Amino acid sequence: MNSLWLVIVKRLGLGIVTLIAVSIIIFVAIEMLPGDIAQIILGQSATPETVAVFRQELGLDRPALTRYLDWAGGMLRGDFGTALASKRDVSELIQSRIFNTLFLAAYAALISIPLAISLGLLAALYRGSVLDRAVNIISLSSVSMPEFLLAYILVFLLAQTGFFPTMSDLTPTMSFQEKLYVTFLPALTLTLVITAHMMRMTRAAIVNLLASAYIEMAELKGLSRTRIILMHAFPNALAPIINVVAINLAYLITGVVVVEVVFVYPGLGQLLVDSVSKRDVVVVQVASLIFAVAYILFNLLADIFSTLSNPRLRHPK
Amino acid sequence: MARNFLKILKTAPPSSVFGMVVIAIYILVAFFAPLLAPYSQTEIVDAEFMPPSAEYWLGTDNLGRDMLSRIVYGARNTVGIAFFTTILAFLVGTTLGIFTSIKGGWTDQILGRLVDTLMAIPSLIFKLLLLTVFGTTIINMVLIIALVDSTRVFRLARAVSMDIVVMEFIEAARLRGDGIWRLVTREILPNAAAPLAAEFGLRFCFVFLAISALSFLGLGIQPPLADWGSMVRDNASLIAFGEFTPLIPAIAIALLTIGVNFVVDWMLHRSSGLKD
């Protein structure tokens, strides 16, 4: 028990170090701006006075280390600064968007995880069948597709019939069912994006185990294939499956950016893309940090859950 | 040598033959784009959003340019830029990877930790961040994607080269007094060729998809150059009306990626020494 906690605490510590390192990189990236950031944002016509005032507003007259500590402290307290383009409070700007993005990601995750695991199990159960081959081909080709192609194919197929809206206009007054309905197409796109990989890995994890001696033993006892796969193979395949699920949830974080743009969904990804073209450094910094933190957390969870579900990982060599 | 190569090609499974045919067609189209395209990629030939006709096989786009011509030129622009970017990422990644595996010690530790940290940031987000900093031009995009993806190449090149560096023939070459250049080109690279070639194919797919995604978001290849990602974006409004043509550039992207994947799959299979 003790060694288990030690492994987890070590992994958590590593996660925190990574978080700090990543926040430094995101901060430093902005420092690398060629020339003067204030000059670039204000444009060529700005007078030296306005540039000086703007520099002060951004705090560029103070040393980098103090600015980093201020910035990082602000992030921890939820004080994200003021957007350059709209002059609005960034916390206010992103609050509802974070919620929307999480809603979309959770929606996609809730459909895709059970779907992927059951399809993967079925493919393992009926190895070599038409279903298995179909699963294989679909997963190989969906990995090769740009997200926007999947999204527009869905739009092409489903929206013409008028069943689902092609733009996800979310308003705060909507009821939960309405939200589910309006965001169905983006959620389905994300589901398609991540299901393939999870399904393939679930199948691989199960098939890997089927060669072990204890499975052969179960077969010789005369157990049914369904029982062998569900009761004997699945529990042991849980570690890699949980791992791949968490990795795909982390992948959702980036997949969400393109999908939000396709469906004009008012989420954090859309805000990030808008801010990149406006070169709103402050918003881009905050959004990148939030995405990076979520990504690191999911990877951390993946490691911790696989340690918990696989006793062999508790004793690092 | 050439006959040997042909013999190997004959053993290719149908999926990888399909992949190679797709790749060959794309290369031909890219080279002969000016001959194949009926119009220029930037010329406005008619009204906007003309439906397909004998004159414009795939209709015209949101500015009245010929869709077919732009798709043909897209093979040159999008694939060409992606190919160049991949080469750049490879030069940086393999050079540093092999170098640190020979050198070891502190250089290896520091570069390794730096790459670990860079890889902890989702790659699309990191690219968007750097594009904000340096501005959205084609050259910046190429350099940024090459830099971010070179971290992945570095990882692989270092791992592969690490396995080779500890071998006895390297020891022998060192004792013979071979310089580092000769060591890398004569001993390490030939032995690392198979995994590196496979990685090149996969990396190309990722780079190609990343460029398409950025261009689709309006942050990559800029108009008036014809490019598949931005073509989808420009004409997307038609899709909801049941028009299929805006999907063609996106399908062109997917088809090439699938083709390359099939070929890489076969290469990996061959080099792993599995017969079946």
Chai-1 contact restraints between the chains, C-beta under 6 A:
chainA,res_idxA,chainB,res_idxB,connection_type,confidence,min_distance_angstrom,max_distance_angstrom,comment,restraint_id
A,T18,B,A120,contact,1.0,0.0,6.0,A-B,restraint_1
A,A21,B,T117,contact,1.0,0.0,6.0,A-B,restraint_2
A,V22,B,A120,contact,1.0,0.0,6.0,A-B,restraint_3
A,V22,B,I121,contact,1.0,0.0,6.0,A-B,restraint_4
A,A29,B,L129,contact,1.0,0.0,6.0,A-B,restraint_5
A,A29,B,V133,contact,1.0,0.0,6.0,A-B,restraint_6
A,L33,B,V133,contact,1.0,0.0,6.0,A-B,restraint_7
A,S141,B,I258,contact,1.0,0.0,6.0,A-B,restraint_8
A,S144,B,A254,contact,1.0,0.0,6.0,A-B,restraint_9
A,S144,B,T257,contact,1.0,0.0,6.0,A-B,restraint_10
A,S144,B,I258,contact,1.0,0.0,6.0,A-B,restraint_11
A,S144,B,N261,contact,1.0,0.0,6.0,A-B,restraint_12
A,M145,B,A254,contact,1.0,0.0,6.0,A-B,restraint_13
A,P146,B,L209,contact,1.0,0.0,6.0,A-B,restraint_14
A,P146,B,S212,contact,1.0,0.0,6.0,A-B,restraint_15
A,P146,B,I253,contact,1.0,0.0,6.0,A-B,restraint_16
A,F148,B,F216,contact,1.0,0.0,6.0,A-B,restraint_17
A,L149,B,A250,contact,1.0,0.0,6.0,A-B,restraint_18
A,L149,B,A254,contact,1.0,0.0,6.0,A-B,restraint_19
A,Y152,B,I239,contact,1.0,0.0,6.0,A-B,restraint_20
A,Y152,B,L247,contact,1.0,0.0,6.0,A-B,restraint_21
A,V155,B,I239,contact,1.0,0.0,6.0,A-B,restraint_22
A,V155,B,A240,contact,1.0,0.0,6.0,A-B,restraint_23
A,F156,B,I239,contact,1.0,0.0,6.0,A-B,restraint_24
A,A159,B,A240,contact,1.0,0.0,6.0,A-B,restraint_25
A,Q160,B,G242,contact,1.0,0.0,6.0,A-B,restraint_26
A,T166,B,A240,contact,1.0,0.0,6.0,A-B,restraint_27
A,I253,B,P122,contact,1.0,0.0,6.0,A-B,restraint_28
A,T254,B,P122,contact,1.0,0.0,6.0,A-B,restraint_29
A,T254,B,L124,contact,1.0,0.0,6.0,A-B,restraint_30
A,V258,B,A213,contact,1.0,0.0,6.0,A-B,restraint_31
A,V261,B,L217,contact,1.0,0.0,6.0,A-B,restraint_32
A,V273,B,L217,contact,1.0,0.0,6.0,A-B,restraint_33
A,V276,B,L128,contact,1.0,0.0,6.0,A-B,restraint_34
A,V276,B,L131,contact,1.0,0.0,6.0,A-B,restraint_35
A,V276,B,T132,contact,1.0,0.0,6.0,A-B,restraint_36
A,V276,B,L219,contact,1.0,0.0,6.0,A-B,restraint_37
A,R279,B,T132,contact,1.0,0.0,6.0,A-B,restraint_38
A,V284,B,L129,contact,1.0,0.0,6.0,A-B,restraint_39
A,V284,B,T132,contact,1.0,0.0,6.0,A-B,restraint_40
A,S288,B,I125,contact,1.0,0.0,6.0,A-B,restraint_41
A,S288,B,L129,contact,1.0,0.0,6.0,A-B,restraint_42
A,F291,B,P122,contact,1.0,0.0,6.0,A-B,restraint_43
A,F291,B,I125,contact,1.0,0.0,6.0,A-B,restraint_44
A,A292,B,I121,contact,1.0,0.0,6.0,A-B,restraint_45
A,Y295,B,P122,contact,1.0,0.0,6.0,A-B,restraint_46
A,I296,B,A120,contact,1.0,0.0,6.0,A-B,restraint_47
